[in-house]
Amino acid sequence: MTTAQELDERYGRTRRRRAPWIIGGAIALLIVGAFSWMTVAQSMASVDADDLGFELVTSTP
């Protein structure tokens, strides 16, 4: 019975390592999350409310 390593050597395939992809994805996710949080935190601090009113003008008393 042939092993996966023997088949890889025979047909010239290489095994890709998953750890760098997982670590890179985690770092990218953290960076996107940090920038998102900074954007939300900054916009929450700048929100204000203005009380607006109106006057109803009619010809009937």
PDB file of N, CA, C and O in Angstrom:
ATOM      1  N   MET A   1       0.846  -1.177   0.000  1.00  0.00           N
ATOM      2  CA  MET A   1       0.000   0.000   0.000  1.00  0.00           C
ATOM      3  C   MET A   1       0.897   1.248   0.000  1.00  0.00           C
ATOM      4  O   MET A   1       1.866   1.324   0.755  1.00  0.00           O
ATOM      5  N   THR A   2       0.571   2.193  -0.831  1.00  0.00           N
ATOM      6  CA  THR A   2       1.362   3.417  -0.920  1.00  0.00           C
ATOM      7  C   THR A   2       0.792   4.462   0.025  1.00  0.00           C
ATOM      8  O   THR A   2      -0.416   4.553   0.242  1.00  0.00           O
ATOM      9  N   THR A   3       1.686   5.225   0.563  1.00  0.00           N
ATOM     10  CA  THR A   3       1.263   6.284   1.475  1.00  0.00           C
ATOM     11  C   THR A   3       1.093   7.587   0.696  1.00  0.00           C
ATOM     12  O   THR A   3       1.491   7.701  -0.463  1.00  0.00           O
ATOM     13  N   ALA A   4       0.498   8.546   1.361  1.00  0.00           N
ATOM     14  CA  ALA A   4       0.285   9.850   0.725  1.00  0.00           C
ATOM     15  C   ALA A   4       1.623  10.509   0.409  1.00  0.00           C
ATOM     16  O   ALA A   4       1.761  11.178  -0.615  1.00  0.00           O
ATOM     17  N   GLN A   5       2.600  10.321   1.279  1.00  0.00           N
ATOM     18  CA  GLN A   5       3.914  10.921   1.035  1.00  0.00           C
ATOM     19  C   GLN A   5       4.579  10.308  -0.205  1.00  0.00           C
ATOM     20  O   GLN A   5       5.209  11.020  -0.986  1.00  0.00           O
ATOM     21  N   GLU A   6       4.442   9.027  -0.378  1.00  0.00           N
ATOM     22  CA  GLU A   6       5.017   8.375  -1.562  1.00  0.00           C
ATOM     23  C   GLU A   6       4.340   8.856  -2.840  1.00  0.00           C
ATOM     24  O   GLU A   6       4.998   9.083  -3.855  1.00  0.00           O
ATOM     25  N   LEU A   7       3.048   9.004  -2.780  1.00  0.00           N
ATOM     26  CA  LEU A   7       2.320   9.510  -3.950  1.00  0.00           C
ATOM     27  C   LEU A   7       2.728  10.948  -4.265  1.00  0.00           C
ATOM     28  O   LEU A   7       2.895  11.313  -5.428  1.00  0.00           O
ATOM     29  N   ASP A   8       2.888  11.756  -3.222  1.00  0.00           N
ATOM     30  CA  ASP A   8       3.309  13.141  -3.430  1.00  0.00           C
ATOM     31  C   ASP A   8       4.688  13.197  -4.079  1.00  0.00           C
ATOM     32  O   ASP A   8       4.918  13.994  -4.989  1.00  0.00           O
ATOM     33  N   GLU A   9       5.606  12.349  -3.612  1.00  0.00           N
ATOM     34  CA  GLU A   9       6.943  12.330  -4.195  1.00  0.00           C
ATOM     35  C   GLU A   9       6.911  11.833  -5.632  1.00  0.00           C
ATOM     36  O   GLU A   9       7.649  12.335  -6.480  1.00  0.00           O
ATOM     37  N   ARG A  10       6.072  10.861  -5.908  1.00  0.00           N
ATOM     38  CA  ARG A  10       6.000  10.284  -7.250  1.00  0.00           C
ATOM     39  C   ARG A  10       5.455  11.290  -8.256  1.00  0.00           C
ATOM     40  O   ARG A  10       5.979  11.403  -9.364  1.00  0.00           O
ATOM     41  N   TYR A  11       4.407  12.023  -7.879  1.00  0.00           N
ATOM     42  CA  TYR A  11       3.745  12.922  -8.827  1.00  0.00           C
ATOM     43  C   TYR A  11       4.140  14.394  -8.653  1.00  0.00           C
ATOM     44  O   TYR A  11       3.595  15.268  -9.328  1.00  0.00           O
ATOM     45  N   GLY A  12       5.083  14.664  -7.754  1.00  0.00           N
ATOM     46  CA  GLY A  12       5.602  16.022  -7.628  1.00  0.00           C
ATOM     47  C   GLY A  12       4.682  16.988  -6.914  1.00  0.00           C
ATOM     48  O   GLY A  12       4.802  18.200  -7.090  1.00  0.00           O
ATOM     49  N   ARG A  13       3.782  16.483  -6.127  1.00  0.00           N
ATOM     50  CA  ARG A  13       2.892  17.371  -5.382  1.00  0.00           C
ATOM     51  C   ARG A  13       3.570  17.808  -4.088  1.00  0.00           C
ATOM     52  O   ARG A  13       4.402  17.095  -3.527  1.00  0.00           O
ATOM     53  N   THR A  14       3.198  18.977  -3.640  1.00  0.00           N
ATOM     54  CA  THR A  14       3.710  19.464  -2.356  1.00  0.00           C
ATOM     55  C   THR A  14       2.533  19.692  -1.424  1.00  0.00           C
ATOM     56  O   THR A  14       1.447  20.080  -1.854  1.00  0.00           O
ATOM     57  N   ARG A  15       2.758  19.453  -0.175  1.00  0.00           N
ATOM     58  CA  ARG A  15       1.728  19.704   0.838  1.00  0.00           C
ATOM     59  C   ARG A  15       1.814  21.159   1.274  1.00  0.00           C
ATOM     60  O   ARG A  15       2.889  21.672   1.584  1.00  0.00           O
ATOM     61  N   ARG A  16       0.694  21.790   1.291  1.00  0.00           N
ATOM     62  CA  ARG A  16       0.653  23.182   1.740  1.00  0.00           C
ATOM     63  C   ARG A  16       0.412  23.199   3.240  1.00  0.00           C
ATOM     64  O   ARG A  16      -0.382  22.426   3.776  1.00  0.00           O
ATOM     65  N   ARG A  17       1.102  24.078   3.879  1.00  0.00           N
ATOM     66  CA  ARG A  17       0.937  24.195   5.322  1.00  0.00           C
ATOM     67  C   ARG A  17      -0.224  25.121   5.616  1.00  0.00           C
ATOM     68  O   ARG A  17      -0.363  26.184   5.011  1.00  0.00           O
ATOM     69  N   ARG A  18      -1.044  24.705   6.544  1.00  0.00           N
ATOM     70  CA  ARG A  18      -2.229  25.490   6.870  1.00  0.00           C
ATOM     71  C   ARG A  18      -1.976  26.530   7.946  1.00  0.00           C
ATOM     72  O   ARG A  18      -2.673  27.544   8.000  1.00  0.00           O
ATOM     73  N   ALA A  19      -0.994  26.297   8.800  1.00  0.00           N
ATOM     74  CA  ALA A  19      -0.757  27.201   9.927  1.00  0.00           C
ATOM     75  C   ALA A  19      -0.521  28.650   9.491  1.00  0.00           C
ATOM     76  O   ALA A  19      -1.115  29.548  10.088  1.00  0.00           O
ATOM     77  N   PRO A  20       0.308  28.923   8.489  1.00  0.00           N
ATOM     78  CA  PRO A  20       0.491  30.334   8.093  1.00  0.00           C
ATOM     79  C   PRO A  20      -0.803  30.982   7.594  1.00  0.00           C
ATOM     80  O   PRO A  20      -1.048  32.163   7.840  1.00  0.00           O
ATOM     81  N   TRP A  21      -1.617  30.214   6.902  1.00  0.00           N
ATOM     82  CA  TRP A  21      -2.892  30.762   6.412  1.00  0.00           C
ATOM     83  C   TRP A  21      -3.833  31.056   7.575  1.00  0.00           C
ATOM     84  O   TRP A  21      -4.519  32.078   7.576  1.00  0.00           O
ATOM     85  N   ILE A  22      -3.868  30.181   8.550  1.00  0.00           N
ATOM     86  CA  ILE A  22      -4.748  30.387   9.707  1.00  0.00           C
ATOM     87  C   ILE A  22      -4.276  31.585  10.520  1.00  0.00           C
ATOM     88  O   ILE A  22      -5.085  32.411  10.942  1.00  0.00           O
ATOM     89  N   ILE A  23      -2.968  31.680  10.739  1.00  0.00           N
ATOM     90  CA  ILE A  23      -2.422  32.805  11.505  1.00  0.00           C
ATOM     91  C   ILE A  23      -2.630  34.118  10.747  1.00  0.00           C
ATOM     92  O   ILE A  23      -3.007  35.126  11.344  1.00  0.00           O
ATOM     93  N   GLY A  24      -2.388  34.107   9.447  1.00  0.00           N
ATOM     94  CA  GLY A  24      -2.606  35.312   8.639  1.00  0.00           C
ATOM     95  C   GLY A  24      -4.065  35.743   8.625  1.00  0.00           C
ATOM     96  O   GLY A  24      -4.369  36.933   8.700  1.00  0.00           O
ATOM     97  N   GLY A  25      -4.963  34.773   8.527  1.00  0.00           N
ATOM     98  CA  GLY A  25      -6.393  35.096   8.566  1.00  0.00           C
ATOM     99  C   GLY A  25      -6.815  35.671   9.902  1.00  0.00           C
ATOM    100  O   GLY A  25      -7.618  36.602   9.959  1.00  0.00           O
ATOM    101  N   ALA A  26      -6.270  35.115  10.986  1.00  0.00           N
ATOM    102  CA  ALA A  26      -6.603  35.625  12.312  1.00  0.00           C
ATOM    103  C   ALA A  26      -6.091  37.049  12.501  1.00  0.00           C
ATOM    104  O   ALA A  26      -6.782  37.891  13.074  1.00  0.00           O
ATOM    105  N   ILE A  27      -4.883  37.313  12.020  1.00  0.00           N
ATOM    106  CA  ILE A  27      -4.325  38.670  12.125  1.00  0.00           C
ATOM    107  C   ILE A  27      -5.143  39.647  11.288  1.00  0.00           C
ATOM    108  O   ILE A  27      -5.425  40.758  11.737  1.00  0.00           O
ATOM    109  N   ALA A  28      -5.524  39.249  10.087  1.00  0.00           N
ATOM    110  CA  ALA A  28      -6.347  40.121   9.236  1.00  0.00           C
ATOM    111  C   ALA A  28      -7.696  40.400   9.886  1.00  0.00           C
ATOM    112  O   ALA A  28      -8.197  41.523   9.832  1.00  0.00           O
ATOM    113  N   LEU A  29      -8.279  39.378  10.501  1.00  0.00           N
ATOM    114  CA  LEU A  29      -9.562  39.551  11.184  1.00  0.00           C
ATOM    115  C   LEU A  29      -9.430  40.511  12.359  1.00  0.00           C
ATOM    116  O   LEU A  29     -10.313  41.339  12.583  1.00  0.00           O
ATOM    117  N   LEU A  30      -8.348  40.410  13.104  1.00  0.00           N
ATOM    118  CA  LEU A  30      -8.122  41.330  14.217  1.00  0.00           C
ATOM    119  C   LEU A  30      -7.934  42.763  13.737  1.00  0.00           C
ATOM    120  O   LEU A  30      -8.434  43.699  14.361  1.00  0.00           O
ATOM    121  N   ILE A  31      -7.218  42.938  12.637  1.00  0.00           N
ATOM    122  CA  ILE A  31      -7.004  44.292  12.106  1.00  0.00           C
ATOM    123  C   ILE A  31      -8.324  44.903  11.634  1.00  0.00           C
ATOM    124  O   ILE A  31      -8.617  46.064  11.922  1.00  0.00           O
ATOM    125  N   VAL A  32      -9.110  44.118  10.913  1.00  0.00           N
ATOM    126  CA  VAL A  32     -10.411  44.624  10.443  1.00  0.00           C
ATOM    127  C   VAL A  32     -11.319  44.941  11.626  1.00  0.00           C
ATOM    128  O   VAL A  32     -12.018  45.955  11.620  1.00  0.00           O
ATOM    129  N   GLY A  33     -11.312  44.089  12.628  1.00  0.00           N
ATOM    130  CA  GLY A  33     -12.117  44.334  13.821  1.00  0.00           C
ATOM    131  C   GLY A  33     -11.680  45.583  14.561  1.00  0.00           C
ATOM    132  O   GLY A  33     -12.521  46.345  15.037  1.00  0.00           O
ATOM    133  N   ALA A  34     -10.370  45.807  14.668  1.00  0.00           N
ATOM    134  CA  ALA A  34      -9.869  46.997  15.362  1.00  0.00           C
ATOM    135  C   ALA A  34     -10.266  48.273  14.617  1.00  0.00           C
ATOM    136  O   ALA A  34     -10.726  49.234  15.234  1.00  0.00           O
ATOM    137  N   PHE A  35     -10.092  48.284  13.303  1.00  0.00           N
ATOM    138  CA  PHE A  35     -10.488  49.468  12.532  1.00  0.00           C
ATOM    139  C   PHE A  35     -11.997  49.697  12.580  1.00  0.00           C
ATOM    140  O   PHE A  35     -12.453  50.840  12.628  1.00  0.00           O
ATOM    141  N   SER A  36     -12.767  48.616  12.568  1.00  0.00           N
ATOM    142  CA  SER A  36     -14.226  48.758  12.671  1.00  0.00           C
ATOM    143  C   SER A  36     -14.608  49.354  14.012  1.00  0.00           C
ATOM    144  O   SER A  36     -15.447  50.251  14.079  1.00  0.00           O
ATOM    145  N   TRP A  37     -13.992  48.857  15.089  1.00  0.00           N
ATOM    146  CA  TRP A  37     -14.312  49.372  16.417  1.00  0.00           C
ATOM    147  C   TRP A  37     -13.901  50.843  16.547  1.00  0.00           C
ATOM    148  O   TRP A  37     -14.629  51.631  17.151  1.00  0.00           O
ATOM    149  N   MET A  38     -12.758  51.218  15.994  1.00  0.00           N
ATOM    150  CA  MET A  38     -12.346  52.619  16.057  1.00  0.00           C
ATOM    151  C   MET A  38     -13.328  53.511  15.310  1.00  0.00           C
ATOM    152  O   MET A  38     -13.630  54.615  15.763  1.00  0.00           O
ATOM    153  N   THR A  39     -13.826  53.046  14.179  1.00  0.00           N
ATOM    154  CA  THR A  39     -14.786  53.833  13.407  1.00  0.00           C
ATOM    155  C   THR A  39     -16.096  53.991  14.174  1.00  0.00           C
ATOM    156  O   THR A  39     -16.651  55.088  14.238  1.00  0.00           O
ATOM    157  N   VAL A  40     -16.586  52.908  14.750  1.00  0.00           N
ATOM    158  CA  VAL A  40     -17.847  52.961  15.497  1.00  0.00           C
ATOM    159  C   VAL A  40     -17.692  53.815  16.743  1.00  0.00           C
ATOM    160  O   VAL A  40     -18.569  54.625  17.046  1.00  0.00           O
ATOM    161  N   ALA A  41     -16.601  53.653  17.469  1.00  0.00           N
ATOM    162  CA  ALA A  41     -16.389  54.423  18.692  1.00  0.00           C
ATOM    163  C   ALA A  41     -16.293  55.912  18.395  1.00  0.00           C
ATOM    164  O   ALA A  41     -16.813  56.730  19.153  1.00  0.00           O
ATOM    165  N   GLN A  42     -15.634  56.271  17.300  1.00  0.00           N
ATOM    166  CA  GLN A  42     -15.503  57.674  16.943  1.00  0.00           C
ATOM    167  C   GLN A  42     -16.851  58.261  16.538  1.00  0.00           C
ATOM    168  O   GLN A  42     -17.163  59.397  16.894  1.00  0.00           O
ATOM    169  N   SER A  43     -17.644  57.506  15.806  1.00  0.00           N
ATOM    170  CA  SER A  43     -18.934  58.038  15.368  1.00  0.00           C
ATOM    171  C   SER A  43     -19.933  58.088  16.521  1.00  0.00           C
ATOM    172  O   SER A  43     -20.829  58.932  16.512  1.00  0.00           O
ATOM    173  N   MET A  44     -19.804  57.207  17.512  1.00  0.00           N
ATOM    174  CA  MET A  44     -20.712  57.248  18.662  1.00  0.00           C
ATOM    175  C   MET A  44     -20.447  58.490  19.507  1.00  0.00           C
ATOM    176  O   MET A  44     -21.373  59.034  20.108  1.00  0.00           O
ATOM    177  N   ALA A  45     -19.220  58.935  19.559  1.00  0.00           N
ATOM    178  CA  ALA A  45     -18.879  60.115  20.350  1.00  0.00           C
ATOM    179  C   ALA A  45     -19.361  61.399  19.675  1.00  0.00           C
ATOM    180  O   ALA A  45     -19.548  62.406  20.357  1.00  0.00           O
ATOM    181  N   SER A  46     -19.564  61.394  18.384  1.00  0.00           N
ATOM    182  CA  SER A  46     -19.929  62.615  17.673  1.00  0.00           C
ATOM    183  C   SER A  46     -21.428  62.729  17.388  1.00  0.00           C
ATOM    184  O   SER A  46     -21.851  63.660  16.703  1.00  0.00           O
ATOM    185  N   VAL A  47     -22.222  61.816  17.889  1.00  0.00           N
ATOM    186  CA  VAL A  47     -23.665  61.872  17.644  1.00  0.00           C
ATOM    187  C   VAL A  47     -24.311  62.820  18.645  1.00  0.00           C
ATOM    188  O   VAL A  47     -24.045  62.740  19.845  1.00  0.00           O
ATOM    189  N   ASP A  48     -25.164  63.721  18.148  1.00  0.00           N
ATOM    190  CA  ASP A  48     -25.904  64.612  19.029  1.00  0.00           C
ATOM    191  C   ASP A  48     -27.339  64.718  18.535  1.00  0.00           C
ATOM    192  O   ASP A  48     -27.652  64.346  17.405  1.00  0.00           O
ATOM    193  N   ALA A  49     -28.190  65.225  19.390  1.00  0.00           N
ATOM    194  CA  ALA A  49     -29.619  65.341  19.043  1.00  0.00           C
ATOM    195  C   ALA A  49     -30.035  66.806  19.142  1.00  0.00           C
ATOM    196  O   ALA A  49     -29.629  67.514  20.064  1.00  0.00           O
ATOM    197  N   ASP A  50     -30.825  67.242  18.212  1.00  0.00           N
ATOM    198  CA  ASP A  50     -31.384  68.593  18.224  1.00  0.00           C
ATOM    199  C   ASP A  50     -32.889  68.479  18.372  1.00  0.00           C
ATOM    200  O   ASP A  50     -33.548  67.768  17.613  1.00  0.00           O
ATOM    201  N   ASP A  51     -33.435  69.198  19.374  1.00  0.00           N
ATOM    202  CA  ASP A  51     -34.878  69.214  19.566  1.00  0.00           C
ATOM    203  C   ASP A  51     -35.469  70.262  18.635  1.00  0.00           C
ATOM    204  O   ASP A  51     -35.200  71.453  18.788  1.00  0.00           O
ATOM    205  N   LEU A  52     -36.255  69.836  17.692  1.00  0.00           N
ATOM    206  CA  LEU A  52     -36.873  70.743  16.743  1.00  0.00           C
ATOM    207  C   LEU A  52     -38.375  70.768  16.992  1.00  0.00           C
ATOM    208  O   LEU A  52     -38.983  69.742  17.295  1.00  0.00           O
ATOM    209  N   GLY A  53     -38.957  71.938  16.862  1.00  0.00           N
ATOM    210  CA  GLY A  53     -40.398  72.066  17.062  1.00  0.00           C
ATOM    211  C   GLY A  53     -41.014  72.738  15.846  1.00  0.00           C
ATOM    212  O   GLY A  53     -40.315  73.145  14.918  1.00  0.00           O
ATOM    213  N   PHE A  54     -42.302  72.844  15.871  1.00  0.00           N
ATOM    214  CA  PHE A  54     -42.986  73.510  14.778  1.00  0.00           C
ATOM    215  C   PHE A  54     -44.180  74.255  15.335  1.00  0.00           C
ATOM    216  O   PHE A  54     -44.657  73.968  16.432  1.00  0.00           O
ATOM    217  N   GLU A  55     -44.646  75.200  14.572  1.00  0.00           N
ATOM    218  CA  GLU A  55     -45.823  75.990  14.952  1.00  0.00           C
ATOM    219  C   GLU A  55     -46.853  75.829  13.855  1.00  0.00           C
ATOM    220  O   GLU A  55     -46.555  76.055  12.682  1.00  0.00           O
ATOM    221  N   LEU A  56     -48.050  75.443  14.220  1.00  0.00           N
ATOM    222  CA  LEU A  56     -49.109  75.211  13.254  1.00  0.00           C
ATOM    223  C   LEU A  56     -49.899  76.502  13.085  1.00  0.00           C
ATOM    224  O   LEU A  56     -50.506  76.993  14.037  1.00  0.00           O
ATOM    225  N   VAL A  57     -49.892  77.046  11.886  1.00  0.00           N
ATOM    226  CA  VAL A  57     -50.566  78.286  11.581  1.00  0.00           C
ATOM    227  C   VAL A  57     -51.764  77.951  10.714  1.00  0.00           C
ATOM    228  O   VAL A  57     -51.607  77.422   9.614  1.00  0.00           O
ATOM    229  N   THR A  58     -52.991  78.262  11.214  1.00  0.00           N
ATOM    230  CA  THR A  58     -54.214  78.033  10.455  1.00  0.00           C
ATOM    231  C   THR A  58     -55.083  79.264  10.492  1.00  0.00           C
ATOM    232  O   THR A  58     -54.855  80.169  11.295  1.00  0.00           O
ATOM    233  N   SER A  59     -56.070  79.304   9.634  1.00  0.00           N
ATOM    234  CA  SER A  59     -56.982  80.469   9.601  1.00  0.00           C
ATOM    235  C   SER A  59     -58.125  80.287  10.601  1.00  0.00           C
ATOM    236  O   SER A  59     -58.852  81.245  10.867  1.00  0.00           O
ATOM    237  N   THR A  60     -58.303  79.119  11.151  1.00  0.00           N
ATOM    238  CA  THR A  60     -59.374  78.917  12.144  1.00  0.00           C
ATOM    239  C   THR A  60     -58.809  79.084  13.549  1.00  0.00           C
ATOM    240  O   THR A  60     -57.676  78.693  13.829  1.00  0.00           O
ATOM    241  N   PRO A  61     -59.647  79.692  14.459  1.00  0.00           N
ATOM    242  CA  PRO A  61     -59.141  79.927  15.823  1.00  0.00           C
ATOM    243  C   PRO A  61     -59.026  78.688  16.660  1.00  0.00           C
ATOM    244  O   PRO A  61     -58.615  78.761  17.818  1.00  0.00           O
TER     245      PRO A  61
END
